[in-house]
Structures are given as structure tokens and as C-alpha cells.
Amino acid sequence: MIKYNSNYMNYNEFKNFLELMYNNYLENSENWENNNLESFLEALIAITDDLDGFLIHNERKYNKNNPSWLTFADILSTAIIYE
């Protein structure tokens, strides 16, 4: 799993997160459950479809109509392992 500040994330931290995620994929793609574009996008769709449940499970209070950088990071990092 990719480690990042799970309390707050600004734009620059999100960019850094994306770089970490990219490097993690290059070095560990065999450990990603969704290590191709099709399965990764399917996971993103599934997470987004169940965003309320996802947020409750992660004990987050998000405004899904006005998401933050942290929301995007949480969704993207979960899509790595989401089945």
C-alpha cells in the first residue's frame, strides 16, 4: 500500500502521491490486484458506485459532491487492491 498523510492533502501532496503511486506500480505491479488499465478502471467505477459505503468503511467524512485531493488519493489507492 502507498503511504500518505490520511488526514489532509493539498494539490502538491496529491501530485507527490501520484508520483509515489506510479513508482510503486513500476516496482511492484505484480502485487497490485488491478495491475492493468481495464481492471483498475473497473475498480475505480466500483468504488465510485459505492462511495457512501467506501467512505463509511474508511471512517471518512467527505462531501462526495465536492471531493478533496484526499478523496481522490483514497479512491486511487484503494483501486490498487479492490476486488
N, C-alpha and C positions, 0 to 999 in steps of 0.2 A: 504494500500500500504506500501511496505517496504521502509524505508528512507535510503538513502545512498548518498555519495558525487557524484553528477551527472556531475562533470567536469573532474575527473580523478580517476582512480582506479588502484592500483598495486596488485600484487599477494596476499599479506597478507590481503588487504582490500577486495579482492574478496572472500577469504576464510571466512572472517568475515561476508560478505554479505550472503554467503551460509548458515552459521550458523543462521543468523537472519531469513532467508527465511524458513529454517527448523523449527525453533521455532515458527515462525508465523503460519506455517501450523499446527503444533501440537496444538496451542492455538486457531486458527481461521479458520480452514479448511472449516467450514460452510460458511464463507464469500468469499471463493475462487470460482470463476466461474468454474474453471477447477480443481476440487479437487480430481480427480482420475488420475491414470497414463495415461490411454487412452486419455482422453480429454486434459490433459496437453501436451502430446506429439503431439496431433493433432494441438494444438495452437502453439507449437514451430515450427512445419512444416509450418503452415500458415504464421506465422511471417517471417520465413526464406524465404519462397516463395516470399513474398512481401517486402523484406528487403529494397529496394530502397524507397518505399512508407513509410515504417515504419521509416526510418531514416529522411526523409523529414518532416514527421509529428512531429517527436520529435526534429526537428531542430538540428540534429546531422550531423557532417561531419566525416564519418567513411570510412575506406578502407575495404570494405567487403571481399577482398582477403587476408587481413592481420588484422583480428579483434583484438581488445584490450580486456582486462578484463572488461572494462566498457561496451563494446558492448555485451558481454555475460550476464552481470548483467542486462542490459536493456532488452534484449530478454527474459531472465528468469522471470524477474519481470512482464513483460507485459503478459507473458503466463498465469499468475495467473488469469487475468481478460479478456483476449482476447476472443471474441465470433466469 
